[in-house]
Amino acid sequence: MRRVRVLCGLVVGALLLSGCTLVPTSTSPVVIKRSLVQYELFSTTIPGTINGRVRFVTQPVYVVDATGHLTSSSRIVPSPPTLDSILHELVIGPTSIESFAGYTSALPKDLVILQATIKNGVAYVDLTRPLSTLARSQEVLALGQLVYTARSVGAVDGLEILVAGVAQPLLMPNGHKALVITDANYASLLNP
């Protein structure tokens, strides 16, 4: 009998406390004085730096549309955009809205880019494993995505993919292979 009373007491107490809240509510927004906001949240610079700022720009990445062609899509990256930052956005893949519209990526979900640099207009992308493990059509689309995205950040003279420091032969849409590919090699994959 004592257990039942204790249980009933706990239930009644819980019901009474469930109607309480520690945060007062209001029906309209409340203006907070600027002097009460801490941690330099209204500062125009990064806290703890000497006038440090981050600016963002939109940068195109190339994804595969519903018809199986490459199409440009915008991503927001820190300015100035680097090959590494834009390829990171490419590897993430289409946004949820783009996925609902039928956009996909031919790049593998577990793709790891070790390093990405541009030297003399050529992008050098070091991967953990070759893209030749993909189906031929997927490999061609993935290389197209990489070469057009790299071109958008300054790799105007082509793209070379390395695995463990070794240049990989890259498949082009015409069936030939090359160590350095350009956007002109993949023009047939663009959305007309």
ABEGO torsion letter per residue (X at the ends): XAAAAAAAAAAAAAAAAAABBABBBBABBBBBBAAABBGGAABABBBGBBGBBBBBBBBBBBBBBAAGBBBBBBBBBBOBBBAAAAAAAAAAEBBAAAAAAGBBBABBAABBBABBBBBGGBBBBBBABBAAABBAAAAAAAAAAAAAAAAAAGBAAEBBBBBGGBBBBBBBAAGBBBABBBAAAAAAABBX
